[in-house]
């Protein structure tokens, strides 16, 4: 019997890793659906989802609250994981993420404008704040990407220019955000701070569908550029020798990653460390092959955010902590562990 080649064994290992992350995400999804102030068994969850004869109260708990929250945790974590992986590749920087490049800060400033000033990109619409906040956050997140790309054009979209532009714009929006908080009323300040902490409480099935559609579309585009992204890891000169245009790849993938990030954070607020840590976990397990790195990063992000969602409901009895705080608490030890134990030569 012919032995499988080394390449076949490597591919099998990576497929197994993807499968394990998918199973872990599904298991955490079920656990997240069951855990809460009203204890629900897995059997009751499946009965409410697929069966009949359940009480109206149980049906409402599962469909109106638990299901949107749990699904939103998965799709947002998946989106941030893939966006972080792409940004780390195209910028050749292990610290690149939607948070560190200022895209999340731009979204936060857009949301703060509505809460503090009652205005949005569509004009004074403070009476419709619950509908305008996500739109404003989405647009300002894309504006952040546009500013980065405009500055990057000066130097031919090199990764050094894009990183420095992202850091500068991050500080800009962070300062503007602090200015909004300074002038905001007490009620508005509370709303801004709560949004910045990140929360799944306002998730709905419609919002989940929107983020899922964006995530699916952007993921397909990213996978289309998987070979070009692998070539960029060799350096711009070698990528050009292989027929890859680094400038074009960076422009397209940066825009797509920004759209992915904007769609994720506009509904749930700023969630840090997922886009930073998840790609490192995936890279440690499956290597640099973008065909596997991107989906593994997404599933790792979904796993981390689902675990954080469960922790946010169990740390304090009778209270739900903002998920952004939980991801930071979980993400910092994970990241330090990867830094200390990480393999040499990855970057």
Secondary structure, 3 states (H helix, E strand, C coil): CCCCCHHHHHHHHHHHHHHHHHHHHHHHHHHHHHCCCCCCCHHHHHHHHHCCCCCHHHHHHHHHHHHHHHHHHHHHHHHHHHHHHHHHHHCCCCCCCCCCCCHHHHHHHHHHHHHHHCCECCECCHHHHHHHHHHHHHHHHHHHHHHHHHHHHCCCCCHHHHHHHHHHHHHHHHHHHHHHHHHCCHHHHHHHHHHHHCCCCCCCHHHHHHHHHHHHHHHHHHHHCHHHHHHHCCCHHHHHHCCCCHHHHHHHHHHHHHHHHHHHHHHHCCCCCHHHHHHHHHHHHHCCCHHHHHHHHHHHHHHHHHHHHHHHHHCCCCCCCCHHHHHHHHHHHHHHHHHHHCCCCCC
